[in-house]
Amino acid sequence: MAAADELTFHEFEEATNLLAETPDAATTSRSDQLTPKGHVAVAVGSGGGFGAEDEVEEDSDKAALLQEQQKPQPGFWTFGYYQSFFDVDTSQVLDRIKGSLLPRPGHNFVRHHLRNRPDLYGPFWICATLAFVLAVTGNLTLVLAQRRDPSIHYSPQFHKVTVAGITIYCYAWLVPLALWGFLWWRKGVRERMGPYTFLETVSIYGYSLFVFIPMVVLWLIPVPWLQWLFGALALALSTAGLVFTLWPVVREDTRLVAAALLSTVVLLHALLALGCKLYFFQSLPPEHPAPVPHVSALPSSAPLPPTLPQSRATS
């Protein structure tokens, strides 16, 4: 069995040598329950101690954190400024599309789906897809009509892609801009009004156009009354989403202004749908062959015109 003196704690030679080399070093003894009595903790001075290194690392981490917080925001004309508006994932975009397709009274699209994080990714690609589908289906309608009626002349109309893109993007940006400006002007008149931001207004209009994409595809069915039915249904869903979203803002204004504003929103939406139907899906008239000119023979008794002599004609 070990002697009692062997069970006691002894100082390490390394600590003794370190104290001999650095006589100005401070020694501290810990007498709590976790540290047995007799242990000596050595804290080396500024000559390279471990405590000093930890403090330096903590100071560097704090400095890096403060530098990130004080990092200047990108300018309005830089690419980094708009990068945050496209920072959405697929699930968020699908949830917002679903919210635009299923409008309900009392269900605010901004509060339940945007949640103070409007994006431009969804509206940008919805407008691009709608413009492309409009141009393609407009040409396919004429191709199918020519197969049913060979008298219809068809040539590819590539200019419809440009017309569709300009129309859709101008509508999706200029109308929200005008609406946002009007609401901000009315906010100065009616202090209780709190309009949406410009990006929220653009997101509302951009996602409201998604329902027109399947509507345009269904317009390929060559049944006029069915086309108008699909158009009316898509228009009702889209305008209902706009009205239900804008109503919490405009209801604080007078009844006349609120009714006029919502009526204008619905009218502009209806004009967009009607213009797409009449321009991109217009039927071409059949191509009638040009009439052949009728040449009537002269009677035999009619006098022939005098001819010049051969010598004068050759000269």
C-alpha positions as CSV (number, residue, x, y, z in Angstrom):
1,M,0.0,0.0,0.0
2,A,1.4,3.5,-0.9
3,A,2.7,5.7,1.7
4,A,0.7,8.8,2.7
5,D,3.4,11.2,1.4
6,E,3.2,9.6,-2.0
7,L,-0.5,10.4,-2.3
8,T,0.1,14.1,-1.8
9,F,0.4,16.5,-4.7
10,H,3.8,17.7,-5.7
11,E,4.8,20.7,-7.8
12,F,5.8,20.1,-11.3
13,E,9.3,20.7,-12.2
14,E,8.3,22.6,-15.3
15,A,6.3,25.1,-13.2
16,T,9.3,25.6,-10.9
17,N,11.6,26.2,-13.8
18,L,9.2,28.6,-15.4
19,L,9.0,30.6,-12.1
20,A,12.8,30.6,-11.9
21,E,13.1,32.0,-15.4
22,T,10.3,34.6,-14.9
23,P,10.5,35.8,-11.4
24,D,8.0,38.7,-12.1
25,A,5.3,36.2,-13.0
26,A,2.1,36.2,-10.9
27,T,1.0,33.0,-9.2
28,T,-2.6,32.3,-8.1
29,S,-3.9,29.4,-6.1
30,R,-7.4,28.0,-6.5
31,S,-9.0,26.6,-3.3
32,D,-12.4,25.7,-4.7
33,Q,-13.8,22.2,-4.7
34,L,-12.9,21.5,-8.3
35,T,-9.2,22.3,-7.9
36,P,-7.4,20.4,-5.2
37,K,-5.4,22.3,-2.6
38,G,-1.8,22.7,-3.5
39,H,-2.1,23.3,-7.3
40,V,-0.5,26.4,-8.6
41,A,-1.7,28.2,-11.7
42,V,1.0,30.2,-13.5
43,A,0.0,33.2,-15.6
44,V,3.0,34.4,-17.7
45,G,3.3,38.1,-18.4
46,S,3.4,39.8,-21.7
47,G,6.1,37.5,-22.9
48,G,3.7,35.0,-24.7
49,G,1.0,33.7,-22.2
50,F,-2.1,31.8,-23.2
51,G,-4.4,34.2,-21.5
52,A,-3.1,37.1,-23.7
53,E,-3.7,35.1,-26.9
54,D,-7.3,34.4,-25.9
55,E,-7.9,38.1,-25.3
56,V,-6.4,39.0,-28.6
57,E,-8.7,36.4,-30.4
58,E,-11.7,37.8,-28.7
59,D,-10.8,41.3,-29.6
60,S,-10.3,40.3,-33.2
61,D,-13.7,38.6,-33.3
62,K,-15.4,41.6,-31.9
63,A,-13.6,43.9,-34.4
64,A,-14.7,41.7,-37.3
65,L,-18.3,41.6,-36.1
66,L,-18.4,45.4,-35.7
67,Q,-16.8,45.8,-39.2
68,E,-19.6,43.6,-40.7
69,Q,-22.3,45.6,-38.9
70,Q,-20.7,48.9,-40.0
71,K,-20.3,47.7,-43.6
72,P,-21.9,50.3,-45.9
73,Q,-25.0,49.3,-47.9
74,P,-24.6,49.0,-51.6
75,G,-25.7,51.9,-53.7
76,F,-29.0,52.2,-55.6
77,W,-27.3,51.8,-59.0
78,T,-25.2,48.8,-58.0
79,F,-26.1,45.1,-58.6
80,G,-25.7,44.3,-54.9
81,Y,-28.6,46.6,-54.1
82,Y,-31.1,44.5,-56.1
83,Q,-29.6,41.1,-55.2
84,S,-31.6,41.0,-51.9
85,F,-34.9,41.3,-53.9
86,F,-34.1,38.0,-55.6
87,D,-33.2,36.2,-52.4
88,V,-36.1,33.8,-52.3
89,D,-36.4,30.0,-52.5
90,T,-38.8,27.9,-54.5
91,S,-41.1,27.2,-51.6
92,Q,-41.7,30.9,-51.0
93,V,-42.5,31.6,-54.6
94,L,-44.9,28.6,-54.8
95,D,-46.6,29.7,-51.7
96,R,-47.1,33.2,-53.1
97,I,-48.4,31.9,-56.4
98,K,-50.8,29.7,-54.5
99,G,-52.0,32.7,-52.5
100,S,-52.6,34.6,-55.7
101,L,-54.7,31.8,-57.2
102,L,-56.9,31.3,-54.2
103,P,-58.0,34.8,-53.0
104,R,-60.3,34.9,-49.9
105,P,-62.0,37.8,-48.2
106,G,-60.0,38.9,-45.2
107,H,-56.9,37.1,-46.4
108,N,-54.3,39.8,-47.1
109,F,-51.7,38.7,-49.6
110,V,-49.1,41.1,-48.2
111,R,-49.5,40.0,-44.6
112,H,-49.9,36.3,-45.1
113,H,-47.5,35.6,-48.0
114,L,-45.1,38.5,-48.5
115,R,-44.6,39.1,-44.8
116,N,-42.5,42.3,-45.2
117,R,-40.2,40.5,-47.7
118,P,-41.3,41.4,-51.2
119,D,-39.3,39.9,-54.1
120,L,-38.8,40.6,-57.7
121,Y,-37.9,37.1,-58.7
122,G,-41.4,35.8,-59.0
123,P,-42.9,38.9,-60.8
124,F,-40.0,39.0,-63.2
125,W,-40.3,35.4,-64.4
126,I,-44.1,35.5,-64.3
127,C,-44.2,38.5,-66.7
128,A,-41.5,36.8,-68.9
129,T,-43.5,33.6,-69.1
130,L,-46.7,35.3,-69.8
131,A,-45.2,37.4,-72.6
132,F,-43.6,34.3,-74.2
133,V,-46.8,32.1,-73.9
134,L,-48.9,34.9,-75.3
135,A,-46.7,35.2,-78.4
136,V,-46.4,31.4,-78.9
137,T,-50.1,30.6,-78.4
138,G,-51.1,33.5,-80.7
139,N,-49.1,32.0,-83.5
140,L,-50.3,28.5,-82.8
141,T,-53.9,29.7,-83.0
142,L,-53.3,30.9,-86.5
143,V,-51.5,27.6,-87.5
144,L,-54.5,25.6,-86.2
145,A,-56.9,27.9,-88.0
146,Q,-55.0,27.4,-91.3
147,R,-55.2,23.6,-91.0
148,R,-59.0,23.8,-90.6
149,D,-59.3,26.3,-93.4
150,P,-56.7,26.2,-96.1
151,S,-57.8,29.5,-97.5
152,I,-56.3,31.3,-94.5
153,H,-52.8,32.6,-95.2
154,Y,-50.4,32.4,-92.2
155,S,-46.8,33.7,-91.8
156,P,-44.8,33.6,-88.5
157,Q,-45.4,36.8,-86.5
158,F,-42.3,37.2,-84.5
159,H,-43.1,40.8,-83.6
160,K,-45.7,39.6,-81.2
161,V,-43.0,38.6,-78.8
162,T,-41.8,42.1,-78.6
163,V,-45.3,43.5,-78.3
164,A,-46.2,41.1,-75.5
165,G,-43.0,41.8,-73.6
166,I,-43.4,45.5,-73.7
167,T,-47.1,45.4,-72.8
168,I,-46.8,43.0,-69.9
169,Y,-43.7,44.6,-68.3
170,C,-45.0,48.2,-68.7
171,Y,-48.3,47.2,-67.1
172,A,-46.5,45.3,-64.2
173,W,-44.3,48.3,-63.4
174,L,-46.1,51.5,-64.5
175,V,-49.5,50.7,-63.0
176,P,-48.1,49.8,-59.5
177,L,-45.9,52.9,-59.7
178,A,-49.0,55.1,-60.3
179,L,-51.0,53.3,-57.6
180,W,-48.2,53.6,-55.1
181,G,-47.8,57.3,-55.8
182,F,-51.5,57.9,-55.5
183,L,-51.7,56.1,-52.2
184,W,-48.8,58.0,-50.8
185,W,-50.4,61.3,-51.9
186,R,-53.6,60.2,-50.2
187,K,-51.6,59.4,-47.0
188,G,-50.9,63.0,-46.6
189,V,-54.6,63.8,-46.9
190,R,-55.8,60.9,-44.7
191,E,-53.2,60.3,-42.0
192,R,-54.7,57.0,-41.0
193,M,-53.8,55.4,-44.3
194,G,-50.7,53.3,-44.4
195,P,-49.9,52.4,-48.0
196,Y,-47.7,49.5,-49.1
197,T,-44.2,50.0,-50.3
198,F,-43.4,50.2,-54.0
199,L,-41.8,46.7,-54.0
200,E,-44.8,45.3,-52.2
201,T,-47.1,46.8,-54.8
202,V,-45.0,45.4,-57.7
203,S,-45.1,42.0,-56.1
204,I,-48.9,42.2,-55.7
205,Y,-49.4,42.9,-59.4
206,G,-46.7,40.5,-60.5
207,Y,-48.2,37.5,-58.8
208,S,-51.7,38.5,-59.8
209,L,-50.7,38.0,-63.4
210,F,-49.9,34.3,-62.9
211,V,-53.5,33.2,-63.4
212,F,-53.4,34.5,-67.0
213,I,-50.7,32.0,-68.0
214,P,-53.0,28.9,-67.9
215,M,-55.8,31.1,-69.3
216,V,-53.8,31.9,-72.4
217,V,-53.0,28.2,-72.9
218,L,-56.7,27.3,-72.6
219,W,-57.4,29.9,-75.3
220,L,-56.0,27.4,-77.8
221,I,-59.4,25.6,-77.7
222,P,-61.1,26.8,-80.8
223,V,-64.5,27.5,-79.1
224,P,-65.2,31.2,-78.8
225,W,-67.6,31.1,-75.9
226,L,-65.3,28.8,-74.0
227,Q,-62.4,31.2,-74.5
228,W,-64.5,34.1,-73.2
229,L,-65.5,31.9,-70.2
230,F,-61.9,31.1,-69.3
231,G,-61.0,34.7,-69.7
232,A,-63.8,35.9,-67.4
233,L,-62.8,33.3,-64.7
234,A,-59.1,34.3,-64.8
235,L,-60.0,37.9,-64.7
236,A,-62.3,37.4,-61.7
237,L,-59.6,35.5,-59.7
238,S,-56.9,38.1,-60.5
239,T,-59.0,41.2,-59.7
240,A,-60.4,39.6,-56.5
241,G,-56.8,39.1,-55.2
242,L,-56.0,42.7,-56.0
243,V,-59.2,44.1,-54.4
244,F,-58.9,42.0,-51.2
245,T,-55.2,43.1,-50.8
246,L,-55.8,46.8,-51.5
247,W,-59.0,47.1,-49.5
248,P,-57.3,47.3,-46.0
249,V,-55.4,50.3,-47.3
250,V,-58.1,52.2,-49.2
251,R,-60.9,51.6,-46.7
252,E,-59.5,54.4,-44.5
253,D,-60.2,56.9,-47.3
254,T,-63.5,58.3,-48.3
255,R,-66.0,56.0,-50.0
256,L,-65.9,57.9,-53.2
257,V,-62.1,57.7,-53.5
258,A,-62.0,54.0,-52.4
259,A,-64.7,53.1,-55.0
260,A,-63.0,55.1,-57.8
261,L,-59.6,53.6,-57.0
262,L,-60.8,50.0,-56.9
263,S,-62.9,50.5,-60.0
264,T,-59.8,51.8,-61.9
265,V,-57.8,48.8,-60.8
266,V,-60.4,46.4,-62.0
267,L,-60.9,48.3,-65.3
268,L,-57.2,48.4,-66.1
269,H,-56.9,44.7,-65.4
270,A,-59.9,44.0,-67.7
271,L,-58.5,46.1,-70.5
272,L,-55.2,44.1,-70.3
273,A,-57.1,40.8,-70.6
274,L,-59.3,42.1,-73.4
275,G,-56.4,43.6,-75.3
276,C,-54.5,40.3,-75.2
277,K,-57.6,38.4,-76.4
278,L,-58.3,40.7,-79.3
279,Y,-54.7,41.3,-80.5
280,F,-52.9,38.0,-80.0
281,F,-55.9,35.7,-80.8
282,Q,-57.5,37.6,-83.7
283,S,-58.7,35.5,-86.6
284,L,-57.2,36.2,-90.0
285,P,-59.6,36.6,-93.0
286,P,-59.5,34.0,-95.7
287,E,-57.2,34.8,-98.6
288,H,-59.3,35.4,-101.7
289,P,-57.6,34.7,-105.0
290,A,-57.1,37.8,-107.2
291,P,-59.6,38.2,-110.0
292,V,-58.3,37.3,-113.5
293,P,-58.7,40.2,-115.9
294,H,-61.3,39.5,-118.6
295,V,-60.2,40.1,-122.1
296,S,-63.0,40.6,-124.6
297,A,-62.4,39.8,-128.3
298,L,-63.0,42.5,-130.8
299,P,-65.8,41.9,-133.4
300,S,-64.6,41.0,-136.9
301,S,-66.4,44.0,-138.4
302,A,-64.5,46.5,-136.2
303,P,-61.9,48.4,-138.2
304,L,-58.3,47.7,-137.3
305,P,-56.0,50.5,-136.4
306,P,-53.7,51.7,-139.2
307,T,-50.2,50.3,-139.2
308,L,-47.1,52.2,-140.1
309,P,-45.2,51.4,-143.2
310,Q,-42.3,48.9,-142.7
311,S,-39.7,51.3,-143.9
312,R,-40.8,54.0,-141.4
313,A,-41.1,51.5,-138.5
314,T,-37.5,50.2,-139.1
315,S,-36.1,53.7,-139.2
